[in-house]
Amino acid sequence: MTDQNQEKPKMGEGILHESARPMKVYIGDDGVMYLCDKDIDPDKPLKGQACWTCDQVLFTRGG
């Protein structure tokens, strides 16, 4: 099977796990997904705020 036959995941349709603090996912101007504190300013660069890319976050559940 090729990647073209697979559906792209849709934001917000995953499994909900309550976090220890309010978080939100943003997609930066560079197309990269960031996991951020809920109260960041999305109009400023995400990289300089309380945001992390997936390669910086250790997930303990899922794949």
C-alpha atoms as one frame of an Amber mdcrd trajectory, in Angstrom:
protein
   0.000   0.000   0.000   1.262   3.460  -0.832   0.994   6.592   1.255  -1.423
   8.044  -1.306  -4.073   5.483  -0.302  -4.003   6.450   3.359  -6.192   9.199
   4.776  -4.431  12.071   6.467  -5.243  12.347  10.185  -7.659  15.113  11.069
  -6.901  17.431  13.965  -9.063  16.873  17.023 -10.110  13.307  16.260  -7.588
  11.561  18.495  -7.938  10.038  21.939  -8.425  12.568  24.727  -5.963  12.360
  27.615  -6.231  15.058  30.259  -2.953  16.929  30.650  -1.442  18.240  33.847
  -1.733  21.756  32.434  -3.852  23.257  29.645  -2.254  22.608  26.262  -3.176
  23.268  22.643  -1.800  22.147  19.274  -0.843  24.816  16.742   0.565  24.540
  13.239   3.306  27.095  12.666   3.965  29.086   9.511   6.673  26.512   8.770
   4.031  23.722   8.653   5.359  22.100  11.836   2.955  21.041  14.611   3.663
  22.508  18.029   2.281  21.434  21.408   1.925  24.676  23.356   0.701  26.007
  26.651  -2.893  27.109  26.078  -2.294  30.803  26.813   0.518  31.520  24.335
   0.156  34.281  21.739  -0.428  32.510  18.390   0.408  35.732  16.527   4.021
  35.562  17.747   6.561  32.922  16.630   5.706  29.625  18.360   9.327  28.522
  18.586  10.182  31.249  21.116   7.233  30.572  23.428   6.178  27.670  25.667
   5.861  25.311  22.671   7.470  22.027  21.711   7.641  20.048  18.489   6.823
  16.327  18.529  10.507  15.379  18.435  10.952  17.207  21.755   8.027  15.543
  23.575   8.066  12.009  24.936   4.681  10.351  24.521   3.968   7.499  26.932
   0.854   6.202  25.176   0.006   5.295  21.619   2.396   4.559  18.807
